[in-house]
């Protein structure tokens, strides 16, 4: 699984800039209307890229092009490039299922499957014969990374819905991590969570970022300033500005960015 | 003010009356059958074949035949119906003309009178398929090209197909789309997603469809009267091409065709009582199976 995505990963020594996710001129069209109007954006490994912007900016659509989830709806037309470690994810040789294991996703509301905690975590691993063998270690490592191990280690056989909302979202994070993805995309993962759960997730992401590319879509401007290394501002399907987070929040280049982060619209 | 109150009161009384009428009908029907039928009811009645022009003996071959018919029908209708529903809901492109046509066909199938299914069974299964098999495999010797329990079960399966398809689709529709997305996001192929997320969630609904099909199938007469049910058979069917006795058809025969209708009346009542009991028993079994599977599948294994 994922073998066809490997060659690019070995190239990371001579082309470190390639490691991670990159889009070039990405356009997404729905019913003649452009949802994304040519996005060129880099999300290298080892940092957290936050994407902010008002509703309808195309943030979620952007994330869904990265692991080709957008294809589930045939009405969307996608053009431009999406590169994972320098290799196009829309290459006909790429297996979609393998790609999705490399580009993990956490949704905006915690979606646990109606199974036990353990079954939720082993769901992805069980799909692959090789990874199935490492099930126990992988589950424990993922739970530890999501700061959930201590809370659930004695209740793995309980139904996942017995957990609190914050715990469920960390379970979803752990579930994505069991597959050891190269990229982790999170779509407003803390939108329904209390401040403590939010902080736990942000802490987990800080610990994780050394090994992967993290793309964090958030509605919460404060979260972006707190938790990310670089921030991209989307507006009506366009990338207005991308800069190191501190710079974007203190001295934005564009007036629109300044207006948005100071809460003047959106 | 007084008038609205009065109108409201009358309306309430009418709705209550409607409920009462239904209860009264059920009590009268079942009471009548039990009062007239329990006299002959005995172990012998359940375990013996009819004797003396159906005036004596029991109805065991008919019980056996009905149970065999319903089981064969279930084996045929569940896979076909579930597969159809899964294709329509999980594979076929949404809003496609084909899906629309198939749905329309299923709705029409549900509206076709049972006797038409019976005639279709004769025309298609016996005359076309059965005779064809005889011609190709048995040199024209009639073996499959005549009424048989297999053809009756398949005809009944067609009759109950819409029930199973609609119930399964209903169950599939109830599964949140987000569960499917989670499975895909974890690298599941479509089949893995269906196998591991959709089917376990839909089992309850599928079995409900099965239960409704069983209820319907164990009571219908018209689809089997030309396709396999026999007037009287001293022996039980042991092969798929054998004819069989069926409870509903047996009731029909005793009320209209027996040599001495008056004399068979007590037996008739008891037969009807047993038919009701059998239907309830088959229903109950199916409901128990569903409860068991639901319990087992609640959180997986």
Interface residues (C-beta under 8 A of the other chain):
Chain A: X1 X67 X69 X72 X74 X97 X98 X100 X101 X104 X105 X107 X109 X111 X113 X114 X115 X116 X119 X123 X124 X126 X127 X128 X157 X159 X172 X175 X176 X179
Chain B: X93 X176 X178 X179 X181 X182 X183 X184 X185 X186 X187 X188 X189 X192 X196 X197 X201 X298 X299 X300
